[in-house]
Amino acid sequence: MQQSFKGNKSFLPSKICVVCKREMTWRKSWTKNWEAIKYCSDACRKKGSKA
Ligand SMILES: [Zn+2]
């Protein structure tokens, strides 16, 4: 188990936007709801929720 946030400041979690498939990097404002983040932006959120 070498994956740890401690001692590895350059590493930030990231995930792929479900709409544009771009990688989005963790933002501080997402701390609380990181698990629920699916879209990189409001534009993608609108596209994604339209379906
Ligand atoms: Zn997106």
mmCIF file of the protein (N, C-alpha, C, O) and its ligand, coordinates in Angstrom:
data_MODEL
# 
_entry.id   MODEL 
# 
loop_
_entity.id 
_entity.type 
_entity.pdbx_number_of_molecules 
1 polymer     1 
2 non-polymer 1 
# 
_entity_poly.entity_id                      1 
_entity_poly.type                           'polypeptide(L)' 
_entity_poly.nstd_linkage                   no 
_entity_poly.nstd_monomer                   no 
_entity_poly.pdbx_seq_one_letter_code       MQQSFKGNKSFLPSKICVVCKREMTWRKSWTKNWEAIKYCSDACRKKGSKA 
_entity_poly.pdbx_seq_one_letter_code_can   MQQSFKGNKSFLPSKICVVCKREMTWRKSWTKNWEAIKYCSDACRKKGSKA 
_entity_poly.pdbx_strand_id                 A 
# 
loop_
_entity_poly_seq.entity_id 
_entity_poly_seq.num 
_entity_poly_seq.mon_id 
_entity_poly_seq.hetero 
1 1  MET n 
1 2  GLN n 
1 3  GLN n 
1 4  SER n 
1 5  PHE n 
1 6  LYS n 
1 7  GLY n 
1 8  ASN n 
1 9  LYS n 
1 10 SER n 
1 11 PHE n 
1 12 LEU n 
1 13 PRO n 
1 14 SER n 
1 15 LYS n 
1 16 ILE n 
1 17 CYS n 
1 18 VAL n 
1 19 VAL n 
1 20 CYS n 
1 21 LYS n 
1 22 ARG n 
1 23 GLU n 
1 24 MET n 
1 25 THR n 
1 26 TRP n 
1 27 ARG n 
1 28 LYS n 
1 29 SER n 
1 30 TRP n 
1 31 THR n 
1 32 LYS n 
1 33 ASN n 
1 34 TRP n 
1 35 GLU n 
1 36 ALA n 
1 37 ILE n 
1 38 LYS n 
1 39 TYR n 
1 40 CYS n 
1 41 SER n 
1 42 ASP n 
1 43 ALA n 
1 44 CYS n 
1 45 ARG n 
1 46 LYS n 
1 47 LYS n 
1 48 GLY n 
1 49 SER n 
1 50 LYS n 
1 51 ALA n 
# 
loop_
_struct_asym.id 
_struct_asym.entity_id 
A 1 
B 2 
# 
loop_
_chem_comp.id 
_chem_comp.type 
_chem_comp.mon_nstd_flag 
ALA 'L-peptide linking' y 
ARG 'L-peptide linking' y 
ASN 'L-peptide linking' y 
ASP 'L-peptide linking' y 
CYS 'L-peptide linking' y 
GLN 'L-peptide linking' y 
GLU 'L-peptide linking' y 
GLY 'peptide linking'   y 
ILE 'L-peptide linking' y 
LEU 'L-peptide linking' y 
LYS 'L-peptide linking' y 
MET 'L-peptide linking' y 
PHE 'L-peptide linking' y 
PRO 'L-peptide linking' y 
SER 'L-peptide linking' y 
THR 'L-peptide linking' y 
TRP 'L-peptide linking' y 
TYR 'L-peptide linking' y 
VAL 'L-peptide linking' y 
ZN  non-polymer         . 
# 
_pdbx_entity_nonpoly.entity_id   2 
_pdbx_entity_nonpoly.name        ? 
_pdbx_entity_nonpoly.comp_id     ZN 
# 
_pdbx_nonpoly_scheme.asym_id         B 
_pdbx_nonpoly_scheme.entity_id       2 
_pdbx_nonpoly_scheme.mon_id          ZN 
_pdbx_nonpoly_scheme.ndb_seq_num     1 
_pdbx_nonpoly_scheme.pdb_seq_num     101 
_pdbx_nonpoly_scheme.auth_seq_num    101 
_pdbx_nonpoly_scheme.pdb_mon_id      ZN 
_pdbx_nonpoly_scheme.auth_mon_id     ZN 
_pdbx_nonpoly_scheme.pdb_strand_id   A 
_pdbx_nonpoly_scheme.pdb_ins_code    . 
# 
loop_
_atom_site.group_PDB 
_atom_site.id 
_atom_site.type_symbol 
_atom_site.label_atom_id 
_atom_site.label_alt_id 
_atom_site.label_comp_id 
_atom_site.label_asym_id 
_atom_site.label_entity_id 
_atom_site.label_seq_id 
_atom_site.pdbx_PDB_ins_code 
_atom_site.Cartn_x 
_atom_site.Cartn_y 
_atom_site.Cartn_z 
_atom_site.occupancy 
_atom_site.B_iso_or_equiv 
_atom_site.pdbx_formal_charge 
_atom_site.auth_seq_id 
_atom_site.auth_comp_id 
_atom_site.auth_asym_id 
_atom_site.auth_atom_id 
_atom_site.pdbx_PDB_model_num 
ATOM   1   N  N  . MET A 1 1  ? 0.839   -1.207 0.000   1.00 0.00 ? 1   MET A N  1 
ATOM   2   C  CA . MET A 1 1  ? 0.000   0.000  0.000   1.00 0.00 ? 1   MET A CA 1 
ATOM   3   C  C  . MET A 1 1  ? 0.868   1.249  0.000   1.00 0.00 ? 1   MET A C  1 
ATOM   4   O  O  . MET A 1 1  ? 1.207   1.772  1.061   1.00 0.00 ? 1   MET A O  1 
ATOM   5   N  N  . GLN A 1 2  ? 1.221   1.718  -1.161  1.00 0.00 ? 2   GLN A N  1 
ATOM   6   C  CA . GLN A 1 2  ? 2.043   2.919  -1.227  1.00 0.00 ? 2   GLN A CA 1 
ATOM   7   C  C  . GLN A 1 2  ? 1.227   4.137  -1.612  1.00 0.00 ? 2   GLN A C  1 
ATOM   8   O  O  . GLN A 1 2  ? 1.738   5.257  -1.623  1.00 0.00 ? 2   GLN A O  1 
ATOM   9   N  N  . GLN A 1 3  ? -0.037  3.921  -1.927  1.00 0.00 ? 3   GLN A N  1 
ATOM   10  C  CA . GLN A 1 3  ? -0.867  5.055  -2.319  1.00 0.00 ? 3   GLN A CA 1 
ATOM   11  C  C  . GLN A 1 3  ? -1.430  5.740  -1.094  1.00 0.00 ? 3   GLN A C  1 
ATOM   12  O  O  . GLN A 1 3  ? -2.299  5.211  -0.400  1.00 0.00 ? 3   GLN A O  1 
ATOM   13  N  N  . SER A 1 4  ? -0.926  6.900  -0.852  1.00 0.00 ? 4   SER A N  1 
ATOM   14  C  CA . SER A 1 4  ? -1.392  7.676  0.290   1.00 0.00 ? 4   SER A CA 1 
ATOM   15  C  C  . SER A 1 4  ? -1.334  9.146  -0.053  1.00 0.00 ? 4   SER A C  1 
ATOM   16  O  O  . SER A 1 4  ? -0.417  9.594  -0.741  1.00 0.00 ? 4   SER A O  1 
ATOM   17  N  N  . PHE A 1 5  ? -2.292  9.884  0.415   1.00 0.00 ? 5   PHE A N  1 
ATOM   18  C  CA . PHE A 1 5  ? -2.293  11.318 0.151   1.00 0.00 ? 5   PHE A CA 1 
ATOM   19  C  C  . PHE A 1 5  ? -1.194  12.004 0.948   1.00 0.00 ? 5   PHE A C  1 
ATOM   20  O  O  . PHE A 1 5  ? -0.660  13.036 0.541   1.00 0.00 ? 5   PHE A O  1 
ATOM   21  N  N  . LYS A 1 6  ? -0.875  11.429 2.059   1.00 0.00 ? 6   LYS A N  1 
ATOM   22  C  CA . LYS A 1 6  ? 0.141   12.039 2.906   1.00 0.00 ? 6   LYS A CA 1 
ATOM   23  C  C  . LYS A 1 6  ? 1.518   11.908 2.257   1.00 0.00 ? 6   LYS A C  1 
ATOM   24  O  O  . LYS A 1 6  ? 1.884   10.839 1.769   1.00 0.00 ? 6   LYS A O  1 
ATOM   25  N  N  . GLY A 1 7  ? 2.253   12.973 2.256   1.00 0.00 ? 7   GLY A N  1 
ATOM   26  C  CA . GLY A 1 7  ? 3.602   12.931 1.717   1.00 0.00 ? 7   GLY A CA 1 
ATOM   27  C  C  . GLY A 1 7  ? 3.638   12.921 0.207   1.00 0.00 ? 7   GLY A C  1 
ATOM   28  O  O  . GLY A 1 7  ? 4.681   12.663 -0.394  1.00 0.00 ? 7   GLY A O  1 
ATOM   29  N  N  . ASN A 1 8  ? 2.513   13.200 -0.403  1.00 0.00 ? 8   ASN A N  1 
ATOM   30  C  CA . ASN A 1 8  ? 2.478   13.200 -1.855  1.00 0.00 ? 8   ASN A CA 1 
ATOM   31  C  C  . ASN A 1 8  ? 1.611   14.356 -2.328  1.00 0.00 ? 8   ASN A C  1 
ATOM   32  O  O  . ASN A 1 8  ? 0.518   14.155 -2.858  1.00 0.00 ? 8   ASN A O  1 
ATOM   33  N  N  . LYS A 1 9  ? 2.098   15.526 -2.135  1.00 0.00 ? 9   LYS A N  1 
ATOM   34  C  CA . LYS A 1 9  ? 1.300   16.717 -2.389  1.00 0.00 ? 9   LYS A CA 1 
ATOM   35  C  C  . LYS A 1 9  ? 0.985   16.905 -3.860  1.00 0.00 ? 9   LYS A C  1 
ATOM   36  O  O  . LYS A 1 9  ? -0.029  17.511 -4.205  1.00 0.00 ? 9   LYS A O  1 
ATOM   37  N  N  . SER A 1 10 ? 1.833   16.398 -4.721  1.00 0.00 ? 10  SER A N  1 
ATOM   38  C  CA . SER A 1 10 ? 1.625   16.611 -6.147  1.00 0.00 ? 10  SER A CA 1 
ATOM   39  C  C  . SER A 1 10 ? 0.484   15.756 -6.680  1.00 0.00 ? 10  SER A C  1 
ATOM   40  O  O  . SER A 1 10 ? -0.027  16.003 -7.772  1.00 0.00 ? 10  SER A O  1 
ATOM   41  N  N  . PHE A 1 11 ? 0.094   14.764 -5.919  1.00 0.00 ? 11  PHE A N  1 
ATOM   42  C  CA . PHE A 1 11 ? -0.980  13.896 -6.379  1.00 0.00 ? 11  PHE A CA 1 
ATOM   43  C  C  . PHE A 1 11 ? -2.334  14.429 -5.956  1.00 0.00 ? 11  PHE A C  1 
ATOM   44  O  O  . PHE A 1 11 ? -2.596  14.652 -4.774  1.00 0.00 ? 11  PHE A O  1 
ATOM   45  N  N  . LEU A 1 12 ? -3.187  14.628 -6.949  1.00 0.00 ? 12  LEU A N  1 
ATOM   46  C  CA . LEU A 1 12 ? -4.561  14.982 -6.642  1.00 0.00 ? 12  LEU A CA 1 
ATOM   47  C  C  . LEU A 1 12 ? -5.467  13.983 -7.332  1.00 0.00 ? 12  LEU A C  1 
ATOM   48  O  O  . LEU A 1 12 ? -5.165  13.530 -8.436  1.00 0.00 ? 12  LEU A O  1 
ATOM   49  N  N  . PRO A 1 13 ? -6.560  13.638 -6.703  1.00 0.00 ? 13  PRO A N  1 
ATOM   50  C  CA . PRO A 1 13 ? -7.488  12.720 -7.360  1.00 0.00 ? 13  PRO A CA 1 
ATOM   51  C  C  . PRO A 1 13 ? -8.086  13.361 -8.609  1.00 0.00 ? 13  PRO A C  1 
ATOM   52  O  O  . PRO A 1 13 ? -8.200  14.583 -8.703  1.00 0.00 ? 13  PRO A O  1 
ATOM   53  N  N  . SER A 1 14 ? -8.451  12.543 -9.534  1.00 0.00 ? 14  SER A N  1 
ATOM   54  C  CA . SER A 1 14 ? -9.086  13.067 -10.742 1.00 0.00 ? 14  SER A CA 1 
ATOM   55  C  C  . SER A 1 14 ? -10.096 12.046 -11.227 1.00 0.00 ? 14  SER A C  1 
ATOM   56  O  O  . SER A 1 14 ? -10.045 10.873 -10.857 1.00 0.00 ? 14  SER A O  1 
ATOM   57  N  N  . LYS A 1 15 ? -11.000 12.504 -12.047 1.00 0.00 ? 15  LYS A N  1 
ATOM   58  C  CA . LYS A 1 15 ? -11.959 11.590 -12.643 1.00 0.00 ? 15  LYS A CA 1 
ATOM   59  C  C  . LYS A 1 15 ? -12.360 12.098 -14.005 1.00 0.00 ? 15  LYS A C  1 
ATOM   60  O  O  . LYS A 1 15 ? -12.038 13.224 -14.383 1.00 0.00 ? 15  LYS A O  1 
ATOM   61  N  N  . ILE A 1 16 ? -13.070 11.257 -14.742 1.00 0.00 ? 16  ILE A N  1 
ATOM   62  C  CA . ILE A 1 16 ? -13.431 11.614 -16.103 1.00 0.00 ? 16  ILE A CA 1 
ATOM   63  C  C  . ILE A 1 16 ? -14.859 12.147 -16.144 1.00 0.00 ? 16  ILE A C  1 
ATOM   64  O  O  . ILE A 1 16 ? -15.783 11.544 -15.597 1.00 0.00 ? 16  ILE A O  1 
ATOM   65  N  N  . CYS A 1 17 ? -15.014 13.278 -16.799 1.00 0.00 ? 17  CYS A N  1 
ATOM   66  C  CA . CYS A 1 17 ? -16.346 13.842 -16.989 1.00 0.00 ? 17  CYS A CA 1 
ATOM   67  C  C  . CYS A 1 17 ? -17.170 12.894 -17.859 1.00 0.00 ? 17  CYS A C  1 
ATOM   68  O  O  . CYS A 1 17 ? -16.710 12.450 -18.911 1.00 0.00 ? 17  CYS A O  1 
ATOM   69  N  N  . VAL A 1 18 ? -18.376 12.590 -17.420 1.00 0.00 ? 18  VAL A N  1 
ATOM   70  C  CA . VAL A 1 18 ? -19.183 11.610 -18.150 1.00 0.00 ? 18  VAL A CA 1 
ATOM   71  C  C  . VAL A 1 18 ? -19.682 12.158 -19.486 1.00 0.00 ? 18  VAL A C  1 
ATOM   72  O  O  . VAL A 1 18 ? -20.086 11.388 -20.358 1.00 0.00 ? 18  VAL A O  1 
ATOM   73  N  N  . VAL A 1 19 ? -19.658 13.466 -19.653 1.00 0.00 ? 19  VAL A N  1 
ATOM   74  C  CA . VAL A 1 19 ? -20.156 14.072 -20.890 1.00 0.00 ? 19  VAL A CA 1 
ATOM   75  C  C  . VAL A 1 19 ? -19.044 14.268 -21.910 1.00 0.00 ? 19  VAL A C  1 
ATOM   76  O  O  . VAL A 1 19 ? -19.134 13.761 -23.028 1.00 0.00 ? 19  VAL A O  1 
ATOM   77  N  N  . CYS A 1 20 ? -17.999 14.996 -21.538 1.00 0.00 ? 20  CYS A N  1 
ATOM   78  C  CA . CYS A 1 20 ? -16.970 15.338 -22.518 1.00 0.00 ? 20  CYS A CA 1 
ATOM   79  C  C  . CYS A 1 20 ? -15.759 14.412 -22.425 1.00 0.00 ? 20  CYS A C  1 
ATOM   80  O  O  . CYS A 1 20 ? -14.825 14.522 -23.220 1.00 0.00 ? 20  CYS A O  1 
ATOM   81  N  N  . LYS A 1 21 ? -15.777 13.496 -21.448 1.00 0.00 ? 21  LYS A N  1 
ATOM   82  C  CA . LYS A 1 21 ? -14.712 12.495 -21.295 1.00 0.00 ? 21  LYS A CA 1 
ATOM   83  C  C  . LYS A 1 21 ? -13.350 13.104 -21.004 1.00 0.00 ? 21  LYS A C  1 
ATOM   84  O  O  . LYS A 1 21 ? -12.318 12.452 -21.165 1.00 0.00 ? 21  LYS A O  1 
ATOM   85  N  N  . ARG A 1 22 ? -13.358 14.331 -20.582 1.00 0.00 ? 22  ARG A N  1 
ATOM   86  C  CA . ARG A 1 22 ? -12.078 14.943 -20.230 1.00 0.00 ? 22  ARG A CA 1 
ATOM   87  C  C  . ARG A 1 22 ? -11.780 14.669 -18.768 1.00 0.00 ? 22  ARG A C  1 
ATOM   88  O  O  . ARG A 1 22 ? -12.669 14.514 -17.931 1.00 0.00 ? 22  ARG A O  1 
ATOM   89  N  N  . GLU A 1 23 ? -10.500 14.617 -18.509 1.00 0.00 ? 23  GLU A N  1 
ATOM   90  C  CA . GLU A 1 23 ? -10.107 14.400 -17.131 1.00 0.00 ? 23  GLU A CA 1 
ATOM   91  C  C  . GLU A 1 23 ? -10.257 15.696 -16.347 1.00 0.00 ? 23  GLU A C  1 
ATOM   92  O  O  . GLU A 1 23 ? -9.803  16.754 -16.784 1.00 0.00 ? 23  GLU A O  1 
ATOM   93  N  N  . MET A 1 24 ? -10.877 15.607 -15.225 1.00 0.00 ? 24  MET A N  1 
ATOM   94  C  CA . MET A 1 24 ? -10.993 16.791 -14.388 1.00 0.00 ? 24  MET A CA 1 
ATOM   95  C  C  . MET A 1 24 ? -10.267 16.545 -13.082 1.00 0.00 ? 24  MET A C  1 
ATOM   96  O  O  . MET A 1 24 ? -10.358 15.477 -12.476 1.00 0.00 ? 24  MET A O  1 
ATOM   97  N  N  . THR A 1 25 ? -9.564  17.546 -12.684 1.00 0.00 ? 25  THR A N  1 
ATOM   98  C  CA . THR A 1 25 ? -8.755  17.425 -11.488 1.00 0.00 ? 25  THR A CA 1 
ATOM   99  C  C  . THR A 1 25 ? -9.527  17.934 -10.281 1.00 0.00 ? 25  THR A C  1 
ATOM   100 O  O  . THR A 1 25 ? -10.302 18.888 -10.354 1.00 0.00 ? 25  THR A O  1 
ATOM   101 N  N  . TRP A 1 26 ? -9.289  17.279 -9.212  1.00 0.00 ? 26  TRP A N  1 
ATOM   102 C  CA . TRP A 1 26 ? -9.955  17.602 -7.943  1.00 0.00 ? 26  TRP A CA 1 
ATOM   103 C  C  . TRP A 1 26 ? -9.856  19.085 -7.601  1.00 0.00 ? 26  TRP A C  1 
ATOM   104 O  O  . TRP A 1 26 ? -8.810  19.716 -7.747  1.00 0.00 ? 26  TRP A O  1 
ATOM   105 N  N  . ARG A 1 27 ? -10.961 19.603 -7.151  1.00 0.00 ? 27  ARG A N  1 
ATOM   106 C  CA . ARG A 1 27 ? -10.969 20.990 -6.691  1.00 0.00 ? 27  ARG A CA 1 
ATOM   107 C  C  . ARG A 1 27 ? -11.377 21.040 -5.234  1.00 0.00 ? 27  ARG A C  1 
ATOM   108 O  O  . ARG A 1 27 ? -12.114 20.189 -4.736  1.00 0.00 ? 27  ARG A O  1 
ATOM   109 N  N  . LYS A 1 28 ? -10.886 22.037 -4.587  1.00 0.00 ? 28  LYS A N  1 
ATOM   110 C  CA . LYS A 1 28 ? -11.140 22.143 -3.155  1.00 0.00 ? 28  LYS A CA 1 
ATOM   111 C  C  . LYS A 1 28 ? -12.633 22.222 -2.859  1.00 0.00 ? 28  LYS A C  1 
ATOM   112 O  O  . LYS A 1 28 ? -13.125 21.681 -1.869  1.00 0.00 ? 28  LYS A O  1 
ATOM   113 N  N  . SER A 1 29 ? -13.339 22.919 -3.757  1.00 0.00 ? 29  SER A N  1 
ATOM   114 C  CA . SER A 1 29 ? -14.778 23.093 -3.541  1.00 0.00 ? 29  SER A CA 1 
ATOM   115 C  C  . SER A 1 29 ? -15.536 21.778 -3.693  1.00 0.00 ? 29  SER A C  1 
ATOM   116 O  O  . SER A 1 29 ? -16.713 21.688 -3.345  1.00 0.00 ? 29  SER A O  1 
ATOM   117 N  N  . TRP A 1 30 ? -14.851 20.753 -4.219  1.00 0.00 ? 30  TRP A N  1 
ATOM   118 C  CA . TRP A 1 30 ? -15.500 19.463 -4.419  1.00 0.00 ? 30  TRP A CA 1 
ATOM   119 C  C  . TRP A 1 30 ? -15.238 18.504 -3.264  1.00 0.00 ? 30  TRP A C  1 
ATOM   120 O  O  . TRP A 1 30 ? -15.681 17.356 -3.276  1.00 0.00 ? 30  TRP A O  1 
ATOM   121 N  N  . THR A 1 31 ? -14.530 18.985 -2.294  1.00 0.00 ? 31  THR A N  1 
ATOM   122 C  CA . THR A 1 31 ? -14.148 18.106 -1.198  1.00 0.00 ? 31  THR A CA 1 
ATOM   123 C  C  . THR A 1 31 ? -15.341 17.373 -0.607  1.00 0.00 ? 31  THR A C  1 
ATOM   124 O  O  . THR A 1 31 ? -15.295 16.165 -0.373  1.00 0.00 ? 31  THR A O  1 
ATOM   125 N  N  . LYS A 1 32 ? -16.395 18.114 -0.373  1.00 0.00 ? 32  LYS A N  1 
ATOM   126 C  CA . LYS A 1 32 ? -17.553 17.535 0.326   1.00 0.00 ? 32  LYS A CA 1 
ATOM   127 C  C  . LYS A 1 32 ? -18.313 16.535 -0.527  1.00 0.00 ? 32  LYS A C  1 
ATOM   128 O  O  . LYS A 1 32 ? -18.841 15.541 -0.029  1.00 0.00 ? 32  LYS A O  1 
ATOM   129 N  N  . ASN A 1 33 ? -18.358 16.823 -1.837  1.00 0.00 ? 33  ASN A N  1 
ATOM   130 C  CA . ASN A 1 33 ? -19.201 15.969 -2.681  1.00 0.00 ? 33  ASN A CA 1 
ATOM   131 C  C  . ASN A 1 33 ? -18.431 15.319 -3.821  1.00 0.00 ? 33  ASN A C  1 
ATOM   132 O  O  . ASN A 1 33 ? -18.994 15.033 -4.877  1.00 0.00 ? 33  ASN A O  1 
ATOM   133 N  N  . TRP A 1 34 ? -17.173 15.094 -3.607  1.00 0.00 ? 34  TRP A N  1 
ATOM   134 C  CA . TRP A 1 34 ? -16.318 14.513 -4.656  1.00 0.00 ? 34  TRP A CA 1 
ATOM   135 C  C  . TRP A 1 34 ? -16.918 13.230 -5.216  1.00 0.00 ? 34  TRP A C  1 
ATOM   136 O  O  . TRP A 1 34 ? -16.867 12.999 -6.424  1.00 0.00 ? 34  TRP A O  1 
ATOM   137 N  N  . GLU A 1 35 ? -17.471 12.415 -4.372  1.00 0.00 ? 35  GLU A N  1 
ATOM   138 C  CA . GLU A 1 35 ? -18.037 11.143 -4.810  1.00 0.00 ? 35  GLU A CA 1 
ATOM   139 C  C  . GLU A 1 35 ? -19.183 11.355 -5.795  1.00 0.00 ? 35  GLU A C  1 
ATOM   140 O  O  . GLU A 1 35 ? -19.457 10.505 -6.642  1.00 0.00 ? 35  GLU A O  1 
ATOM   141 N  N  . ALA A 1 36 ? -19.837 12.488 -5.670  1.00 0.00 ? 36  ALA A N  1 
ATOM   142 C  CA . ALA A 1 36 ? -21.031 12.727 -6.487  1.00 0.00 ? 36  ALA A CA 1 
ATOM   143 C  C  . ALA A 1 36 ? -20.732 13.496 -7.760  1.00 0.00 ? 36  ALA A C  1 
ATOM   144 O  O  . ALA A 1 36 ? -21.602 13.658 -8.616  1.00 0.00 ? 36  ALA A O  1 
ATOM   145 N  N  . ILE A 1 37 ? -19.496 13.969 -7.882  1.00 0.00 ? 37  ILE A N  1 
ATOM   146 C  CA . ILE A 1 37 ? -19.148 14.772 -9.055  1.00 0.00 ? 37  ILE A CA 1 
ATOM   147 C  C  . ILE A 1 37 ? -19.091 13.904 -10.308 1.00 0.00 ? 37  ILE A C  1 
ATOM   148 O  O  . ILE A 1 37 ? -18.395 12.889 -10.344 1.00 0.00 ? 37  ILE A O  1 
ATOM   149 N  N  . LYS A 1 38 ? -19.821 14.310 -11.316 1.00 0.00 ? 38  LYS A N  1 
ATOM   150 C  CA . LYS A 1 38 ? -19.805 13.571 -12.582 1.00 0.00 ? 38  LYS A CA 1 
ATOM   151 C  C  . LYS A 1 38 ? -19.409 14.452 -13.742 1.00 0.00 ? 38  LYS A C  1 
ATOM   152 O  O  . LYS A 1 38 ? -18.911 13.966 -14.757 1.00 0.00 ? 38  LYS A O  1 
ATOM   153 N  N  . TYR A 1 39 ? -19.625 15.732 -13.599 1.00 0.00 ? 39  TYR A N  1 
ATOM   154 C  CA . TYR A 1 39 ? -19.412 16.654 -14.715 1.00 0.00 ? 39  TYR A CA 1 
ATOM   155 C  C  . TYR A 1 39 ? -18.344 17.681 -14.381 1.00 0.00 ? 39  TYR A C  1 
ATOM   156 O  O  . TYR A 1 39 ? -18.190 18.091 -13.230 1.00 0.00 ? 39  TYR A O  1 
ATOM   157 N  N  . CYS A 1 40 ? -17.608 18.089 -15.410 1.00 0.00 ? 40  CYS A N  1 
ATOM   158 C  CA . CYS A 1 40 ? -16.506 19.011 -15.190 1.00 0.00 ? 40  CYS A CA 1 
ATOM   159 C  C  . CYS A 1 40 ? -17.002 20.449 -15.074 1.00 0.00 ? 40  CYS A C  1 
ATOM   160 O  O  . CYS A 1 40 ? -16.302 21.308 -14.538 1.00 0.00 ? 40  CYS A O  1 
ATOM   161 N  N  . SER A 1 41 ? -18.187 20.705 -15.566 1.00 0.00 ? 41  SER A N  1 
ATOM   162 C  CA . SER A 1 41 ? -18.671 22.086 -15.606 1.00 0.00 ? 41  SER A CA 1 
ATOM   163 C  C  . SER A 1 41 ? -20.191 22.112 -15.640 1.00 0.00 ? 41  SER A C  1 
ATOM   164 O  O  . SER A 1 41 ? -20.848 21.085 -15.810 1.00 0.00 ? 41  SER A O  1 
ATOM   165 N  N  . ASP A 1 42 ? -20.725 23.302 -15.476 1.00 0.00 ? 42  ASP A N  1 
ATOM   166 C  CA . ASP A 1 42 ? -22.177 23.438 -15.543 1.00 0.00 ? 42  ASP A CA 1 
ATOM   167 C  C  . ASP A 1 42 ? -22.705 23.084 -16.929 1.00 0.00 ? 42  ASP A C  1 
ATOM   168 O  O  . ASP A 1 42 ? -23.787 22.517 -17.081 1.00 0.00 ? 42  ASP A O  1 
ATOM   169 N  N  . ALA A 1 43 ? -21.899 23.439 -17.940 1.00 0.00 ? 43  ALA A N  1 
ATOM   170 C  CA . ALA A 1 43 ? -22.311 23.135 -19.311 1.00 0.00 ? 43  ALA A CA 1 
ATOM   171 C  C  . ALA A 1 43 ? -22.495 21.628 -19.487 1.00 0.00 ? 43  ALA A C  1 
ATOM   172 O  O  . ALA A 1 43 ? -23.482 21.174 -20.066 1.00 0.00 ? 43  ALA A O  1 
ATOM   173 N  N  . CYS A 1 44 ? -21.538 20.870 -18.983 1.00 0.00 ? 44  CYS A N  1 
ATOM   174 C  CA . CYS A 1 44 ? -21.630 19.420 -19.103 1.00 0.00 ? 44  CYS A CA 1 
ATOM   175 C  C  . CYS A 1 44 ? -22.753 18.867 -18.227 1.00 0.00 ? 44  CYS A C  1 
ATOM   176 O  O  . CYS A 1 44 ? -23.395 17.878 -18.579 1.00 0.00 ? 44  CYS A O  1 
ATOM   177 N  N  . ARG A 1 45 ? -22.976 19.494 -17.117 1.00 0.00 ? 45  ARG A N  1 
ATOM   178 C  CA . ARG A 1 45 ? -24.044 19.052 -16.232 1.00 0.00 ? 45  ARG A CA 1 
ATOM   179 C  C  . ARG A 1 45 ? -25.390 19.179 -16.955 1.00 0.00 ? 45  ARG A C  1 
ATOM   180 O  O  . ARG A 1 45 ? -26.248 18.300 -16.870 1.00 0.00 ? 45  ARG A O  1 
ATOM   181 N  N  . LYS A 1 46 ? -25.544 20.285 -17.660 1.00 0.00 ? 46  LYS A N  1 
ATOM   182 C  CA . LYS A 1 46 ? -26.799 20.486 -18.405 1.00 0.00 ? 46  LYS A CA 1 
ATOM   183 C  C  . LYS A 1 46 ? -26.939 19.442 -19.506 1.00 0.00 ? 46  LYS A C  1 
ATOM   184 O  O  . LYS A 1 46 ? -28.000 18.846 -19.689 1.00 0.00 ? 46  LYS A O  1 
ATOM   185 N  N  . LYS A 1 47 ? -25.860 19.239 -20.226 1.00 0.00 ? 47  LYS A N  1 
ATOM   186 C  CA . LYS A 1 47 ? -25.892 18.221 -21.292 1.00 0.00 ? 47  LYS A CA 1 
ATOM   187 C  C  . LYS A 1 47 ? -26.206 16.859 -20.723 1.00 0.00 ? 47  LYS A C  1 
ATOM   188 O  O  . LYS A 1 47 ? -27.014 16.106 -21.267 1.00 0.00 ? 47  LYS A O  1 
ATOM   189 N  N  . GLY A 1 48 ? -25.553 16.556 -19.616 1.00 0.00 ? 48  GLY A N  1 
ATOM   190 C  CA . GLY A 1 48 ? -25.692 15.231 -19.029 1.00 0.00 ? 48  GLY A CA 1 
ATOM   191 C  C  . GLY A 1 48 ? -27.077 14.989 -18.472 1.00 0.00 ? 48  GLY A C  1 
ATOM   192 O  O  . GLY A 1 48 ? -27.595 13.875 -18.550 1.00 0.00 ? 48  GLY A O  1 
ATOM   193 N  N  . SER A 1 49 ? -27.678 16.019 -17.914 1.00 0.00 ? 49  SER A N  1 
ATOM   194 C  CA . SER A 1 49 ? -28.986 15.823 -17.310 1.00 0.00 ? 49  SER A CA 1 
ATOM   195 C  C  . SER A 1 49 ? -30.091 15.870 -18.348 1.00 0.00 ? 49  SER A C  1 
ATOM   196 O  O  . SER A 1 49 ? -31.207 15.411 -18.103 1.00 0.00 ? 49  SER A O  1 
ATOM   197 N  N  . LYS A 1 50 ? -29.777 16.425 -19.506 1.00 0.00 ? 50  LYS A N  1 
ATOM   198 C  CA . LYS A 1 50 ? -30.748 16.439 -20.590 1.00 0.00 ? 50  LYS A CA 1 
ATOM   199 C  C  . LYS A 1 50 ? -31.039 15.027 -21.076 1.00 0.00 ? 50  LYS A C  1 
ATOM   200 O  O  . LYS A 1 50 ? -32.175 14.554 -21.059 1.00 0.00 ? 50  LYS A O  1 
ATOM   201 N  N  . ALA A 1 51 ? -29.968 14.376 -21.509 1.00 0.00 ? 51  ALA A N  1 
ATOM   202 C  CA . ALA A 1 51 ? -30.045 13.013 -22.011 1.00 0.00 ? 51  ALA A CA 1 
ATOM   203 C  C  . ALA A 1 51 ? -31.105 12.877 -23.087 1.00 0.00 ? 51  ALA A C  1 
ATOM   204 O  O  . ALA A 1 51 ? -31.303 11.786 -23.623 1.00 0.00 ? 51  ALA A O  1 
HETATM 205 ZN ZN . ZN  B 2 .  ? -17.238 17.821 -19.177 1.00 0.00 2 101 ZN  A ZN 1 
# 
